[in-house]
Amino acid sequence: MEDKSRYIFEHEEDKKGLCEILCYALQGTYAGDVLSGMEYVKDDNGLEIVSVRYHGGGEKKINVTGDSGATMLKDILVGLGY
């Protein structure tokens, strides 16, 4: 059997992809149909921010610095009030 724990620590999670998937999933709900997009950005200083854009031009920034992929998803949902 392959040791998967080694894989976890050698590869970084695809946080950008996770944001895209979450946005798509939320857009399929009544509560999330106001979302126009989500973007994950990590700057040169290591700050990780998810920018959530709304139809009509609004935007919300959620700090996800240091989060694992699963924790990032939870923090986005909490940040959006779900």
Protein Blocks (a to p, Z undefined) as FASTA:
>chain_A
ZZfklmmmmpccdfklmmmmmmmmmmmpmklmmpgbdcddddfkopacdddddehhiacd
ddfehiafklmmmmmmmmnoZZ
